[in-house]
């Protein structure tokens, strides 16, 4: 006689969520604390950290960090200045706006040219270090030349000239006093650069 096989109990299929799933869904939909969200926004938008790293460091899921990122994009777009068609403004306002835009453009051009010139000068000095020395020497030569031009226009008065001639002329130099010789000497030495071009 065959052994009797006990029938297997009928297993009823459970419909709906598995046990505990409801709690998990609630937790996944729970809001992130404001301070934690602020940290996530700062890390992504100010520090440029990718959202995977942010999620890992803050202990948040990737999906939550993505939601935070999209919300922040929406906030920033909402805060952006609206596009205004100048033609929709009154004529006087359009004229004032045109003047303001031209002034702003001019200021931007000046600032841009200044920055370009500074960058060019810095690059030239870096690549050609001896150029600064050459420019300094050229400025010094120009200063000396201008000084020579100023002093060569008139080295002294007619009295100074006559005194010098008297001291140097063979017929009168023996009769010149020591005082006049000293004056003539001081006059000549003080005009060394004007005469020779040397300091």
DRENPA-3360 file (N, C-alpha, C; in nm, 2 decimals, always signed):
BEGIN
1 = XXXXXXXX = +0.09/-0.12/+0.00/+0.00/+0.00/+0.00/+0.09/+0.12/+0.00 ~ +0.06/+0.20/-0.10/+0.14/+0.33/-0.11/+0.12/+0.42/+0.01 ~ +0.23/+0.48/+0.05/+0.22/+0.58/+0.16/+0.14/+0.70/+0.12 ~ +0.06/+0.74/+0.21/-0.03/+0.85/+0.18/+0.06/+0.98/+0.18 ~ +0.04/+1.06/+0.08/+0.11/+1.19/+0.07/+0.02/+1.30/+0.11 ~ +0.06/+1.37/+0.21/-0.02/+1.48/+0.26/-0.03/+1.59/+0.16 ~ -0.14/+1.64/+0.14/-0.15/+1.75/+0.04/-0.09/+1.88/+0.09 ~ -0.02/+1.95/+0.00/+0.04/+2.08/+0.04/-0.06/+2.19/+0.07;
9 = XXXXXXXX = -0.03/+2.26/+0.17/-0.13/+2.37/+0.20/-0.13/+2.47/+0.09 ~ -0.25/+2.52/+0.06/-0.27/+2.62/-0.05/-0.21/+2.75/-0.01 ~ -0.12/+2.80/-0.09/-0.06/+2.93/-0.06/-0.13/+3.04/-0.14 ~ -0.18/+3.13/-0.06/-0.26/+3.24/-0.12/-0.16/+3.35/-0.16 ~ -0.17/+3.40/-0.28/-0.09/+3.50/-0.33/-0.13/+3.64/-0.27 ~ -0.03/+3.70/-0.22/-0.05/+3.83/-0.15/-0.04/+3.94/-0.25 ~ -0.14/+4.02/-0.25/-0.14/+4.14/-0.34/-0.10/+4.26/-0.27 ~ -0.05/+4.35/-0.35/-0.01/+4.48/-0.29/+0.14/+4.48/-0.26;
17 = XXXXXXXX = +0.18/+4.57/-0.18/+0.33/+4.59/-0.15/+0.38/+4.48/-0.05 ~ +0.50/+4.44/-0.07/+0.56/+4.35/+0.03/+0.57/+4.41/+0.16 ~ +0.57/+4.33/+0.27/+0.58/+4.38/+0.40/+0.70/+4.48/+0.42 ~ +0.67/+4.59/+0.48/+0.78/+4.69/+0.51/+0.80/+4.78/+0.40 ~ +0.74/+4.76/+0.28/+0.77/+4.84/+0.16/+0.71/+4.98/+0.18 ~ +0.60/+4.99/+0.25/+0.53/+5.11/+0.26/+0.61/+5.21/+0.34 ~ +0.68/+5.16/+0.45/+0.77/+5.24/+0.53/+0.88/+5.29/+0.45 ~ +0.94/+5.21/+0.36/+1.05/+5.25/+0.28/+1.01/+5.36/+0.18;
25 = XXXXXXXX = +0.89/+5.35/+0.12/+0.85/+5.45/+0.03/+0.83/+5.58/+0.10 ~ +0.78/+5.58/+0.22/+0.76/+5.70/+0.30/+0.89/+5.76/+0.33 ~ +0.99/+5.68/+0.36/+1.12/+5.73/+0.39/+1.18/+5.79/+0.27 ~ +1.17/+5.73/+0.15/+1.23/+5.79/+0.03/+1.17/+5.92/-0.01 ~ +1.04/+5.93/+0.03/+0.97/+6.06/-0.01/+0.98/+6.17/+0.09 ~ +1.04/+6.13/+0.21/+1.06/+6.23/+0.31/+1.15/+6.35/+0.27 ~ +1.12/+6.47/+0.31/+1.20/+6.58/+0.27/+1.33/+6.59/+0.34 ~ +1.43/+6.65/+0.27/+1.56/+6.66/+0.32/+1.56/+6.78/+0.42;
33 = XXXXXXXX = +1.63/+6.77/+0.53/+1.64/+6.88/+0.62/+1.69/+7.01/+0.55 ~ +1.64/+7.13/+0.58/+1.68/+7.25/+0.51/+1.83/+7.27/+0.51 ~ +1.89/+7.25/+0.63/+2.04/+7.28/+0.64/+2.11/+7.18/+0.56 ~ +2.07/+7.05/+0.55/+2.13/+6.95/+0.47/+2.12/+6.99/+0.32 ~ +2.00/+7.03/+0.28/+1.98/+7.08/+0.14/+2.06/+7.20/+0.11 ~ +2.07/+7.29/+0.20/+2.16/+7.41/+0.18/+2.30/+7.37/+0.16 ~ +2.35/+7.27/+0.23/+2.49/+7.22/+0.22/+2.51/+7.16/+0.08 ~ +2.41/+7.08/+0.04/+2.41/+7.01/-0.09/+2.42/+7.12/-0.20;
41 = XXXXXXXX = +2.33/+7.22/-0.19/+2.33/+7.33/-0.29/+2.47/+7.40/-0.30 ~ +2.52/+7.43/-0.18/+2.65/+7.50/-0.18/+2.76/+7.41/-0.24 ~ +2.76/+7.28/-0.21/+2.87/+7.19/-0.27/+2.86/+7.18/-0.42 ~ +2.73/+7.17/-0.47/+2.71/+7.16/-0.61/+2.73/+7.28/-0.69 ~ +2.67/+7.39/-0.64/+2.66/+7.52/-0.72/+2.77/+7.61/-0.69 ~ +2.83/+7.61/-0.57/+2.93/+7.70/-0.54/+3.07/+7.64/-0.55 ~ +3.08/+7.51/-0.50/+3.21/+7.44/-0.50/+3.23/+7.36/-0.63 ~ +3.12/+7.34/-0.70/+3.14/+7.26/-0.83/+3.16/+7.11/-0.81;
49 = XXXXXXXX = +3.11/+7.05/-0.70/+3.13/+6.91/-0.67/+3.01/+6.84/-0.74 ~ +3.04/+6.72/-0.80/+2.93/+6.65/-0.87/+2.84/+6.59/-0.77 ~ +2.72/+6.56/-0.81/+2.61/+6.52/-0.72/+2.63/+6.38/-0.66 ~ +2.71/+6.29/-0.73/+2.74/+6.16/-0.68/+2.83/+6.18/-0.55 ~ +2.93/+6.26/-0.56/+3.01/+6.29/-0.44/+2.93/+6.35/-0.33 ~ +2.84/+6.45/-0.36/+2.76/+6.51/-0.26/+2.67/+6.41/-0.19 ~ +2.61/+6.32/-0.27/+2.52/+6.22/-0.21/+2.60/+6.13/-0.12 ~ +2.72/+6.10/-0.15/+2.80/+6.01/-0.07/+2.85/+6.08/+0.06;
57 = XXXXXXXX = +2.89/+6.21/+0.05/+2.94/+6.28/+0.17/+2.83/+6.32/+0.26 ~ +2.71/+6.35/+0.21/+2.60/+6.39/+0.30/+2.51/+6.27/+0.34 ~ +2.54/+6.15/+0.28/+2.45/+6.04/+0.32/+2.32/+6.04/+0.26 ~ +2.30/+6.10/+0.14/+2.17/+6.11/+0.07/+2.17/+6.02/-0.05 ~ +2.06/+5.98/-0.09/+2.05/+5.90/-0.22/+2.07/+5.99/-0.34 ~ +2.12/+5.93/-0.44/+2.15/+6.00/-0.57/+2.02/+6.07/-0.62 ~ +1.91/+6.00/-0.60/+1.78/+6.06/-0.65/+1.75/+6.19/-0.58 ~ +1.77/+6.19/-0.45/+1.73/+6.31/-0.37/+1.82/+6.42/-0.40;
65 = XXXXXXXX = +1.95/+6.39/-0.42/+2.04/+6.50/-0.46/+2.01/+6.56/-0.60 ~ +1.97/+6.47/-0.69/+1.92/+6.52/-0.82/+1.80/+6.61/-0.81 ~ +1.71/+6.57/-0.72/+1.59/+6.66/-0.70/+1.63/+6.79/-0.64 ~ +1.72/+6.79/-0.55/+1.77/+6.92/-0.49/+1.83/+7.00/-0.60 ~ +1.91/+6.94/-0.69/+1.98/+7.01/-0.79/+1.88/+7.07/-0.89 ~ +1.77/+7.00/-0.93/+1.67/+7.05/-1.02/+1.59/+7.16/-0.96 ~ +1.56/+7.15/-0.83/+1.49/+7.26/-0.76/+1.57/+7.38/-0.76 ~ +1.70/+7.37/-0.73/+1.78/+7.49/-0.73/+1.79/+7.56/-0.87;
73 = XXXXXXXX = +1.80/+7.47/-0.97/+1.80/+7.53/-1.11/+1.67/+7.61/-1.13 ~ +1.56/+7.56/-1.08/+1.43/+7.62/-1.10/+1.43/+7.76/-1.02 ~ +1.48/+7.76/-0.90/+1.49/+7.88/-0.82/+1.57/+7.99/-0.89 ~ +1.68/+7.94/-0.94/+1.77/+8.04/-1.00/+1.72/+8.10/-1.14 ~ +1.65/+8.01/-1.21/+1.59/+8.06/-1.33/+1.47/+8.16/-1.30 ~ +1.40/+8.13/-1.19/+1.29/+8.22/-1.15/+1.35/+8.36/-1.11 ~ +1.47/+8.36/-1.05/+1.53/+8.48/-1.00/+1.59/+8.56/-1.11 ~ +1.62/+8.50/-1.23/+1.69/+8.57/-1.34/+1.60/+8.68/-1.39;
81 = XXXXXXXX = +1.67/+8.79/-1.44/+1.61/+8.90/-1.49/+1.52/+8.87/-1.61 ~ +1.40/+8.92/-1.61/+1.32/+8.89/-1.73/+1.37/+8.96/-1.86 ~ +1.34/+8.91/-1.97/+1.38/+8.97/-2.10/+1.28/+9.08/-2.13 ~ +1.34/+9.20/-2.15/+1.25/+9.31/-2.18/+1.28/+9.36/-2.32 ~ +1.18/+9.37/-2.40/+1.19/+9.42/-2.54/+1.20/+9.57/-2.53 ~ +1.31/+9.64/-2.57/+1.32/+9.79/-2.57/+1.21/+9.85/-2.65 ~ +1.16/+9.79/-2.75/+1.05/+9.85/-2.83/+0.92/+9.87/-2.76 ~ +0.91/+9.79/-2.65/+0.78/+9.80/-2.57/+0.79/+9.91/-2.47;
89 = XXXXXXXX = +0.90/+9.98/-2.46/+0.91/+10.09/-2.37/+0.87/+10.22/-2.43 ~ +0.84/+10.32/-2.36/+0.81/+10.46/-2.42/+0.93/+10.51/-2.49 ~ +0.91/+10.60/-2.58/+1.02/+10.65/-2.66/+1.13/+10.72/-2.58 ~ +1.09/+10.80/-2.48/+1.19/+10.87/-2.40/+1.27/+10.76/-2.32 ~ +1.21/+10.66/-2.27/+1.28/+10.56/-2.20/+1.37/+10.48/-2.29 ~ +1.33/+10.46/-2.41/+1.41/+10.39/-2.51/+1.54/+10.47/-2.54 ~ +1.53/+10.60/-2.55/+1.64/+10.69/-2.57/+1.74/+10.68/-2.45 ~ +1.68/+10.69/-2.33/+1.77/+10.69/-2.21/+1.84/+10.55/-2.20;
97 = XXXXXXXX = +1.76/+10.45/-2.23/+1.82/+10.31/-2.23/+1.93/+10.30/-2.33 ~ +1.91/+10.36/-2.45/+2.02/+10.35/-2.55/+2.14/+10.42/-2.50 ~ +2.13/+10.54/-2.44/+2.24/+10.61/-2.39/+2.31/+10.53/-2.28 ~ +2.24/+10.47/-2.19/+2.29/+10.40/-2.08/+2.37/+10.27/-2.13 ~ +2.31/+10.21/-2.24/+2.38/+10.09/-2.29/+2.51/+10.13/-2.36 ~ +2.51/+10.24/-2.43/+2.63/+10.29/-2.50/+2.74/+10.32/-2.40 ~ +2.70/+10.39/-2.29/+2.80/+10.42/-2.19/+2.85/+10.30/-2.12 ~ +2.77/+10.20/-2.10/+2.81/+10.08/-2.04/+2.91/+10.00/-2.13;
105 = XXXXXXXX = +2.87/+10.00/-2.26/+2.96/+9.93/-2.36/+3.09/+10.00/-2.37 ~ +3.09/+10.14/-2.36/+3.22/+10.21/-2.37/+3.31/+10.18/-2.25 ~ +3.24/+10.17/-2.13/+3.32/+10.14/-2.01/+3.37/+10.00/-2.01 ~ +3.29/+9.91/-2.07/+3.34/+9.77/-2.08/+3.46/+9.76/-2.17 ~ +3.45/+9.83/-2.29/+3.56/+9.83/-2.38/+3.69/+9.89/-2.32 ~ +3.68/+10.00/-2.24/+3.79/+10.06/-2.18/+3.85/+9.96/-2.08 ~ +3.77/+9.89/-2.00/+3.82/+9.80/-1.90/+3.88/+9.68/-1.97 ~ +3.82/+9.63/-2.08/+3.88/+9.52/-2.16/+4.01/+9.55/-2.21;
113 = XXXXXXXX = +4.02/+9.67/-2.28/+4.15/+9.71/-2.33/+4.26/+9.73/-2.22 ~ +4.22/+9.77/-2.11/+4.32/+9.79/-2.00/+4.37/+9.65/-1.95 ~ +4.27/+9.56/-1.94/+4.31/+9.42/-1.90/+4.40/+9.35/-2.00 ~ +4.37/+9.38/-2.13/+4.45/+9.32/-2.24/+4.59/+9.38/-2.23 ~ +4.60/+9.51/-2.21/+4.73/+9.58/-2.21/+4.81/+9.53/-2.09 ~ +4.75/+9.51/-1.98/+4.82/+9.46/-1.86/+4.87/+9.32/-1.88 ~ +4.78/+9.24/-1.94/+4.82/+9.10/-1.96/+4.94/+9.09/-2.06 ~ +4.93/+9.18/-2.17/+5.04/+9.18/-2.27/+5.17/+9.22/-2.21;
121 = XXXXXXXX = +5.16/+9.33/-2.12/+5.29/+9.38/-2.06/+5.35/+9.27/-1.97 ~ +5.26/+9.20/-1.89/+5.31/+9.10/-1.80/+5.37/+8.98/-1.88 ~ +5.31/+8.95/-1.99/+5.37/+8.84/-2.07/+5.50/+8.88/-2.14 ~ +5.51/+9.00/-2.19/+5.63/+9.04/-2.25/+5.74/+9.05/-2.15 ~ +5.71/+9.10/-2.03/+5.82/+9.11/-1.93/+5.86/+8.97/-1.89 ~ +5.77/+8.87/-1.89/+5.81/+8.74/-1.85/+5.90/+8.67/-1.95 ~ +5.86/+8.69/-2.08/+5.94/+8.63/-2.19/+6.07/+8.71/-2.22 ~ +6.07/+8.84/-2.20/+6.19/+8.92/-2.23/+6.22/+9.00/-2.10;
129 = XXXXXXXX = +6.29/+8.94/-2.01/+6.32/+9.01/-1.88/+6.42/+9.12/-1.90 ~ +6.50/+9.12/-2.01/+6.59/+9.23/-2.03/+6.53/+9.35/-2.08 ~ +6.40/+9.34/-2.13/+6.33/+9.45/-2.19/+6.31/+9.56/-2.09 ~ +6.28/+9.53/-1.97/+6.25/+9.63/-1.87/+6.38/+9.71/-1.84 ~ +6.49/+9.64/-1.84/+6.62/+9.71/-1.82/+6.64/+9.81/-1.93 ~ +6.62/+9.77/-2.06/+6.64/+9.85/-2.17/+6.55/+9.97/-2.17 ~ +6.42/+9.95/-2.12/+6.33/+10.06/-2.11/+6.37/+10.16/-2.01 ~ +6.42/+10.11/-1.89/+6.47/+10.20/-1.79/+6.59/+10.28/-1.84;
137 = XXXXXXXX = +6.68/+10.22/-1.91/+6.80/+10.29/-1.96/+6.76/+10.40/-2.06 ~ +6.66/+10.36/-2.15/+6.61/+10.46/-2.25/+6.54/+10.58/-2.18 ~ +6.47/+10.55/-2.07/+6.41/+10.67/-2.00/+6.52/+10.75/-1.94 ~ +6.62/+10.69/-1.89/+6.73/+10.77/-1.83/+6.80/+10.86/-1.93 ~ +6.83/+10.80/-2.05/+6.89/+10.87/-2.16/+6.80/+10.99/-2.20 ~ +6.67/+10.96/-2.21/+6.58/+11.07/-2.25/+6.58/+11.18/-2.15 ~ +6.59/+11.15/-2.02/+6.60/+11.25/-1.91/+6.72/+11.34/-1.92 ~ +6.83/+11.27/-1.95/+6.96/+11.34/-1.96/+6.96/+11.43/-2.09;
145 = XXXXXXXX = +6.90/+11.38/-2.19/+6.89/+11.46/-2.32/+6.81/+11.58/-2.30 ~ +6.69/+11.56/-2.23/+6.61/+11.68/-2.21/+6.68/+11.78/-2.12 ~ +6.75/+11.73/-2.02/+6.83/+11.82/-1.94/+6.93/+11.90/-2.02 ~ +7.00/+11.83/-2.11/+7.10/+11.89/-2.20/+7.03/+12.00/-2.28 ~ +6.92/+11.97/-2.34/+6.85/+12.07/-2.42/+6.81/+12.19/-2.34 ~ +6.77/+12.17/-2.21/+6.73/+12.29/-2.13/+6.85/+12.37/-2.10 ~ +6.96/+12.31/-2.06/+7.07/+12.38/-2.02/+7.15/+12.44/-2.14 ~ +7.14/+12.38/-2.26/+7.21/+12.43/-2.37/+7.15/+12.55/-2.43;
153 = XXXXXXXX = +7.03/+12.58/-2.40/+6.97/+12.70/-2.45/+7.04/+12.83/-2.41 ~ +7.08/+12.82/-2.28/+7.16/+12.94/-2.23/+7.24/+12.89/-2.11 ~ +7.37/+12.88/-2.13/+7.46/+12.83/-2.03/+7.49/+12.94/-1.92 ~ +7.48/+13.06/-1.95/+7.50/+13.17/-1.85/+7.48/+13.31/-1.91 ~ +7.52/+13.41/-1.83/+7.50/+13.54/-1.88/+7.62/+13.59/-1.95 ~ +7.61/+13.71/-2.02/+7.73/+13.77/-2.09/+7.84/+13.80/-1.99 ~ +7.80/+13.84/-1.87/+7.90/+13.87/-1.77/+7.98/+13.75/-1.73 ~ +7.91/+13.63/-1.72/+7.99/+13.51/-1.70/+8.08/+13.47/-1.81;
161 = XXXXXXXX = +8.04/+13.50/-1.93/+8.12/+13.47/-2.05/+8.25/+13.56/-2.05 ~ +8.23/+13.69/-2.02/+8.34/+13.78/-2.02/+8.44/+13.75/-1.91 ~ +8.39/+13.70/-1.80/+8.47/+13.67/-1.69/+8.56/+13.55/-1.73 ~ +8.49/+13.45/-1.79/+8.57/+13.33/-1.84/+8.67/+13.36/-1.94 ~ +8.64/+13.45/-2.03/+8.74/+13.49/-2.14/+8.85/+13.56/-2.07 ~ +8.82/+13.65/-1.98/+8.93/+13.72/-1.91/+9.03/+13.63/-1.84 ~ +8.97/+13.52/-1.78/+9.06/+13.43/-1.71/+9.14/+13.34/-1.81 ~ +9.09/+13.32/-1.93/+9.16/+13.23/-2.02/+9.25/+13.31/-2.12;
169 = XXXXXXXX = +9.22/+13.43/-2.15/+9.29/+13.51/-2.25/+9.43/+13.53/-2.21 ~ +9.53/+13.51/-2.30/+9.67/+13.53/-2.26/+9.71/+13.67/-2.21 ~ +9.64/+13.77/-2.27/+9.67/+13.91/-2.23/+9.61/+13.95/-2.10 ~ +9.51/+13.89/-2.05/+9.45/+13.93/-1.92/+9.45/+13.83/-1.81 ~ +9.48/+13.71/-1.84/+9.47/+13.60/-1.73/+9.57/+13.63/-1.62 ~ +9.68/+13.69/-1.64/+9.78/+13.72/-1.54/+9.73/+13.83/-1.44 ~ +9.64/+13.91/-1.49/+9.59/+14.02/-1.40/+9.46/+13.99/-1.33 ~ +9.40/+13.87/-1.36/+9.27/+13.83/-1.29/+9.30/+13.79/-1.15;
177 = XXXXXXXX = +9.21/+13.84/-1.06/+9.22/+13.81/-0.92/+9.18/+13.66/-0.89 ~ +9.22/+13.61/-0.78/+9.19/+13.48/-0.74/+9.04/+13.46/-0.72 ~ +8.97/+13.56/-0.68/+8.83/+13.56/-0.66/+8.76/+13.53/-0.79 ~ +8.80/+13.61/-0.90/+8.74/+13.59/-1.03/+8.77/+13.45/-1.09 ~ +8.89/+13.41/-1.06/+8.93/+13.27/-1.11/+8.84/+13.16/-1.05 ~ +8.82/+13.18/-0.92/+8.73/+13.08/-0.85/+8.59/+13.09/-0.90 ~ +8.54/+13.21/-0.93/+8.40/+13.22/-0.98/+8.39/+13.15/-1.12 ~ +8.50/+13.18/-1.21/+8.50/+13.12/-1.34/+8.50/+12.97/-1.33;
185 = XXXXXXXX = +8.59/+12.92/-1.24/+8.60/+12.77/-1.22/+8.47/+12.71/-1.18 ~ +8.40/+12.77/-1.08/+8.27/+12.72/-1.04/+8.17/+12.72/-1.15 ~ +8.17/+12.83/-1.23/+8.07/+12.84/-1.34/+8.09/+12.73/-1.44 ~ +8.22/+12.70/-1.47/+8.25/+12.59/-1.57/+8.21/+12.46/-1.52 ~ +8.25/+12.43/-1.40/+8.23/+12.29/-1.34/+8.08/+12.27/-1.32 ~ +8.00/+12.37/-1.29/+7.85/+12.35/-1.27/+7.78/+12.33/-1.41 ~ +7.85/+12.35/-1.52/+7.79/+12.33/-1.65/+7.86/+12.22/-1.72 ~ +7.91/+12.13/-1.65/+7.98/+12.01/-1.71/+7.89/+11.93/-1.80;
193 = XXXXXXX = +7.77/+11.90/-1.75/+7.68/+11.82/-1.83/+7.63/+11.89/-1.96 ~ +7.61/+12.02/-1.95/+7.56/+12.10/-2.06/+7.67/+12.11/-2.17 ~ +7.80/+12.10/-2.13/+7.91/+12.11/-2.22/+7.95/+11.98/-2.28 ~ +7.95/+11.88/-2.19/+8.01/+11.75/-2.23/+7.90/+11.64/-2.25 ~ +7.78/+11.66/-2.19/+7.67/+11.56/-2.19/+7.70/+11.45/-2.09 ~ +7.79/+11.46/-2.01/+7.82/+11.36/-1.90/+7.80/+11.42/-1.77 ~ +7.76/+11.33/-1.67/+7.73/+11.38/-1.54/+7.86/+11.40/-1.47;
% end
